[in-house]
Amino acid sequence: MAGGVYESIYEASPASSGAKYLISIVVFGIVLFLFFNGLSSITRTTSGQELESLERAVRRSTVQCYALEGFYPESLSYLEEHYGLTYDEDKYVVSYEVSASNLMPSIDVIALKQGGGDGK
């Protein structure tokens, strides 16, 4: 009889093992949700930093051209050819508008949406 008492203490009833299984699934789902939420937040932060970095690079190259050559470049392609400016044209659009050779151009960097459904 003593063996039967110990066996019943350590035996899990079907209802309690199902509850443990359900709790494990719920906890796993919460951990998975938090992981992907954190990953998404990191991706947004990194994209924002890339955008700011590209805008600083364009401005720095523009000012460097003015300091060395005495005029602001007429186009973005001049910066690419003579000052080594590079960026991912599939990811960003750089608006570079010149009003005069002695005035700082208007520079805007716009991120293109990723996964726009155009098959790229």
ZIJO-V984668 format. One record per pair of residues at least 24 apart in sequence whose ideal C-beta (glycine too) atoms are under 7 Angstrom apart, sorted by the first residue. I is the first residue (numbers start at 1). GAP is how many residues later the second one is. D is the distance in whole Angstrom. If there is no record, write none. Layout:
BEGIN
I;GAP;D + I;GAP;D
END
This chain:
BEGIN
47;64;6 + 51;58;6 + 51;60;5 + 54;33;5 + 54;38;6 + 54;55;5 + 55;52;7 + 55;54;4 + 57;28;6 + 58;27;7 + 58;36;6 + 58;49;5 + 58;51;7 + 59;48;6 + 61;24;5 + 62;43;6 + 62;45;7 + 71;30;4 + 71;31;7 + 72;26;6 + 72;29;6 + 72;32;6 + 72;33;6 + 74;24;6
END
